[in-house]
Amino acid sequence: MTDLTADEARRVILRAQGFLGADGRRGGVEGMLRRLGAVQLDTISVLARSHELVAYARLGAVGRARIESAYWHEPAQSFEYWCHAACIVPIEHWPLYSFRRRAYRERKYRWHDVPPDYEKLLHQVRDSGPVTTADIGGAKKSAEWWDWSDSKIALEWLLDIGELVCTRRIGWRRVYDLAERAIPAALLTEDISDEEGIVRLARIAGRSLGVATRADLVDFLRLRGKHAAILDEALLSGAAGLLPVHVTGWPVARGGNGPGRTALPADTGSRVSEGEADVVGGGVQAIRVGRSGSGKVPNAWADPEALASEPRGRHRTTLLSPFDSLIWDRSRTARVFDFNHRLEAYVPKGKRVHGYFTMPVLAGGRLVARVDPAREGTTLVARHVVFESERVRPSDMAAVREALWSAAEWVGCTDIKVERVSPTAHSRPLLTALLT
């Protein structure tokens, strides 16, 4: 078992996520998507939509049209599906989500009751070609975001079960097409079990996260019930290809059944050498990950390649979307960065603490501040800048300056306006820094 300090784990995570060293820029947007495994989508657009911000944070001022074409173009290189949330995932991952498509079919329910005549839309797409919601009467019955039309529910259900797929968008509208037309035949016909799909996705999630607890992996893939149990078995048997590690300061939770627990054998008290095998339920050979010689208990899992070399290189300085996979899980963000972050877009304006779409500032491998941005013509407006410490280092002030100007230039702004700074004592130093 490998022992890691919290700082070492954080650096491994930053490199895996593309924020430390030059490897994060390899392959452009397409390469980034395949390293991350999933890029979350969201309807909110402030400086740009979240999937654009994810690419910008790692690659710098890549053109926004270039980002869009990398995600959605023909022939399809990616598709939209449910991973951590609604995400863009690489096209070659299509077979891996068979378990989820089967589960949707079995459940026969979405957030809404599925219309009994949903197959009419399937026949329409088959006969007439791809459609958007605008082609079938609109997405909503009313102005409420959740009040979907029956046609929209049917399209989303057909996407859930894999009859339809979205591999491109027009504007912000999904284009729904037959999976058999849009997905390469070799991927479409690859029939894999629930176990194989989840095992392979666990490897992808582990590689993307670098170092992760069992709860982090569950959150990445949104597994529960029998699917979470498959993940636990894959971790314990070694099938997931991830190594047990102990990260100093991270909690240890025994048992793999709870939502926030690290999958460990029931007996973690005895000293067990790495690689010792036990027979567990079903005759599976599992690696027992008991205490190491130092007496420490594994509390996380790591990608072997991430541990093979020391993370080196330059740290990225950037604003982060709150939906970025580096920070999309609040409990993981608090554990890794000692940073408590909450999206306040759906909090009433008068009750917001930091702002509508607060973006953390990453610098030197740490989250040093947060910015609530907006745009007014060619001016980037920082409605609220919050420094994490009462005593701000000159490097932190310089990092916020760099992050703001870099983002402004990327979205075509020529000026920056700061409306509020916390603590207020940092207002004048920040304004001075922005002018230099």
N, C-alpha and C positions, 0 to 999 in steps of 0.2 A: 504493500500500500504506500502511496506517495503522500507525504505531508506538505501542505502549502500554507504559507502565511496568507492573510486576507489580501495583502498588497500583491503577492504573486498571483493569486487567483484572479484578482481584478485585471492585471496586465494580460493574463492569458485570455480572459474574456474580451478585452478591448481588441486584441489582435484577431481573435476569432470573428469578431463582429466588424472588422475592417477599419478600426480607428487607430491602430498602432502599426507602424511599418508600411512599407511600400506594397506589400501583397494585396492590401485592401483595394488597390486601384487596378489590379490585373483584370483584363477582360471587359472593362467598362461596365455598363449597367447589366448586361447579360451575365458577366462573371460574378458581379455582386449578388444578383438574384440567386444564383446557384450556390454561392457560399452561404447566404443567409437561409436558403431553403423556403422562405416565405416572406413576402412584404405585405404588411397590412394595408387595407384600403379603408378610407373613411370619406364621408361626404363633405366634411368641413374643409373650407379653403380660405386661408388667411393670406400668407405670403404665396403659398402654393398648396396643392393638395399633398396629403401626407406621403403618398407613394413617391412623389417627386422630391420631397424633402429628405426622404431616406437615401435616395441616390445622391442628392446634393451634399448631404452631410459627410459622405464617404469619398466622393469623387470630385468635389468642388464644383466650379461653375460650368458643369456640362449643360448643354442647351436643353431646355425643357422639351422641345419637340423631339430631340434625340432620346430623352428618357421615355417619352410616350411611345415612340416607334419601337424601342427595345422591348417594352412590355407587350405591346399590342400591334403585331404586324403579321403579314402572311408571307410564307407559311408560318403557322402558329409556333411560337417559341415558349409560350406560357399559357396558363388558363387560370380562371378564377374559381376558387373553391374554399371550403371551410377548413382552416387549419387552426391557428390561435384565434382567429376571427375570420371575417371575409378577407381573403388574401389573394395575391398573385403568387402562383407557384410554378416552377419549371414544368414544361410539357411532359418531360420524361417521368414525372411523379404521378401521372394519371393512374397507372395500375395500383399504386400504393394506397390510394384512397378508396379502393374497392370495399373495404370494411365499412366505411362510412356510408357509401351509397347503398350497400345492403341494409345497413341499420335504418336508414331513412325509409327504404321500401317496407321494412317490417313494421315500422312505427305508424306509417300512413297518416302522419300528422306533421304539420309544421308549427309555426306560431299561430297559424290560422287553420281552420278546417279546409282540407283540400277539396276543391270543387269536383263533383262526381264526373263531370264531362271534360276533365283536364286533357284527355287524349285527343279532343278535337283540335287543340292548339298544336299538338305534336303532329297531327296529320297536316295541318296548315303549313307548318315549317317544312315538313317533308315535301309537300307539293309545290309550295310557292317560294321557298327559300328563307334565309335568315330574317328575323324580325326584331324590332325594339318594342318597348311598351307603347311608343307613339303609334306604331302600326296596328295595335290591337285595342285601341280605345283609351289608352292612358293607364298610369300605374296606381291611381288612387280613386277612392270613392268620395273623399272629402279632403279638406286641407290638412287633416291630422296625418302625421308621418306614418302612423301604424295602420291607417285605414286603407288597406290595399284593395284594388279591384280584384274580382275573381280571376281575370286574365293574368294579372301580375302574380297572384298566388300560384296559379297553374304553371306559369313559366318558371318560377323559382323552384317549385316542386319538381318539375321535370329536370331542372339543373341539378337539384339535390340528388336525384336518383340516377343521374348520368345519362339520361336520354338526350338532353340538350347540354350545351356547354357554351361558355363565354370565353372567347379568345381575343376579342377586340371590342372597342367601344367607339361610339360616335358621340362626340361631345362627352358628356358624362353618362350616357345611356348605354347599358349593356346591349350587345348584339347576341341574340340567342340563335344558335345553329345546331343542327344535328351533330351529336358526338361522332357519329360514323363518317360525317363529312369533314369535320375539323381536326379530329385526333388521328395521328398516323396509325395505319392499320396494325402495325406490329405492337403498338402500345395498347390499342383498343382490344386486341384479342388476347393479351397477356392475362391469364387467369391466375390470381394468387390468393392465398388464404388470408383470413384476418390476421393470423399470427405473423406471416411473412411480411405483410404490409406494415404492421405496427413495428416489427423489429427493424425494418429498413428505415422507417420514419424516425425511430428512436436514434438511430445512428446519425441521421441528418440533423435532428434537433441537437444532439450532443455535440456534433461538429460545429454547428452554428453558435451555440452558447458557450462552448469551450469548457467551462466548468459549471455544473448544474446540480441542484438537488433533484430528488425524485419529483417534488412538487413543481419545480421549474419545467421539467420535461412534460409532466402532465399538462401544465398550463400552455406550453408551446403547442401541443397537439390536441388539447381539450379532450382528454380521455376520461372515461369514467366507467364504473361497473366492470363488465367482463373485459372491456378493452384496456382499462387501467390494470387489471390483473394480468393480462398478457404482457404489458410493459414490465410489471414487477418481475415476472418469470424471466423475461428476456434480460433484465439487468442482473438478476441473481445467477442465471446460467452462463452469463458472458456472451449470449447470442447477440446482444445489442452492440458489442464491441467497445463498451465504455469501461473505464477502469475506476475502481473505488478509490477515493481520496479523502483525506481529512484536511479541511480548511479551518485554520485557527479562527475562532470567534464565530463561526457559523454554527447554528444549533444542531444538535443530534436528536433525531426522533426515531425510535424503534418501531418496526412494523411497517408494512407497505399498504395498509388498507385505508388509512386516513388521508384526507385531501392534501395535507401539507407534510406528509411524512416521506422520509428517505427509505427506499426499499432495502431492508437489511434482514438477515436471518434472525429467527427468534432468539438464538443464543449468541449474543455478541460479547459475552463476558470472558470467554476462554481465549487463550492465545492461539491463533491459527496461522500457519504459514501461508503465504500467498500461493494460490494454485491448488490448495488441498480441495479434493472433491467430496461432495456428499450426494446422496440420492434423496431427492425431494419428490413431492407428489407427481405422479405420472411417470416416474422413472427417469426424470430429467436430471442430467448431471449439472449440479449448480456449484459455483465457486463460493465457498464460505468466506465472508469478509469480516472476520472477527477482529479483535484488537491487534494492533501492530506491536512490535517490540517496545515501542515508546508508551504503550498503554492507551493510545488514542483509537477512537472508534471512527470508521468511515462515516462521513456525513454528506458526501456528494459524489458525483460521477464526472469523469473527465474524458475528453477525446484523447486517445493515445498520441496522435500526431501533434496535438496542442502542447503536450508535455515533452515532446522529443527535443525541443530547442527552447532557449530562453527568448522571450519576446523582446525584440529590440527595434529601434527606429524612432521616427518622429511621431509624436502624438498629434491627432487632429484637433483643431480648435474650431468649434462650430455650434450653431444652434441645432437642437434636436427636436424633431416632432415628438409629441407625447405618445404617438403610436409606433415609434421606432422600436425595433426588437431589442435594442440595448436596454430600454427602460419601460417596455410595455407592461411589465408585471410590477405592480407597486411594491409588493413584499420583497421581490428580488432586488429591485432598485434600492430599497432601504438597506438591505443586507450587504450589497456589493459597494454602494457608494455613500451609505449613511445619509441618504437624501430622501425625504418624504415628499412625494409628488402626487398631486391629484388633478385630474382634468376637471376644470370648473365650467366648461362650456354649457353644461346642463344645470348649473347652480344659478339661482336667481341673482341678477346683477348686483344687488345690494349686499349679498352675502358672500361674494367672491373675495378671497384673500389676495390672490396673486393676479388673476385675470382670466379672460375668456379662453384663450388658447396658449397658455403659458408654455414656453419652450425653454428647457434647461440649456445652460451654456456648458459645453464640454471643453475642458482645457487642461493640458498636462495630465490627462487620464482621470480627471476628477470633475464633478459637477460643481462649479464655483458660483453660479448665479442662475437666475431665470428671468426671461423676458416675455412680456405679453405684447406681441407685435400687431401692427395693422398697417394699412397703406392708405395714403391720401394723395392721389395722383402720383407724382414722382418722388414723394417723400415717404420714407419708412418711418413709421411712428412707433416708438417704444412707450406704450401706455404705462407700463410699470416695469422697472428693472429692480430686481431684488437680489442683493448679494447674500450669500449664505453665512458670511461671518461678519461680526461687528468690526473686526480688524481686517481690512482688505489689503492684501499684498499688491504691490505695483504690478506684478505679473497677472493677477486676476483682473485688475482694471484694464490692462492692455488686452487681455483675452476678450473681455466684453466688447471693447472697441473693435477688435479684429472681427469678432463674430457678427457684429452689427453692420459694419461696412461691407464685409464679404457678402452677407445676405442681401443687403441693399443693392449692390452692384449686380448680383445674380438675377434679381427680379426687375432690374431696370430703374431703380431709384437713384437719384443724384443727391438727395438730402436726407438727413436723419433728424427727427425731433423726439426729444425725451420729455415725457409729461410728468413722470413721477419716479423717484428713486427711494429705495429703502435699503438700509437706514438712510435717513435724509442727509446725514453728514457726508455721504458719498456723492451727493448731487453735483457739487461744483467740480470735484476731481474727475468725475466721469465726463462732464461737459467739456472740461479742458482737454481730456484725453481724446475725445471725439474730434476736436478741432486740430489736433496735431497730426 
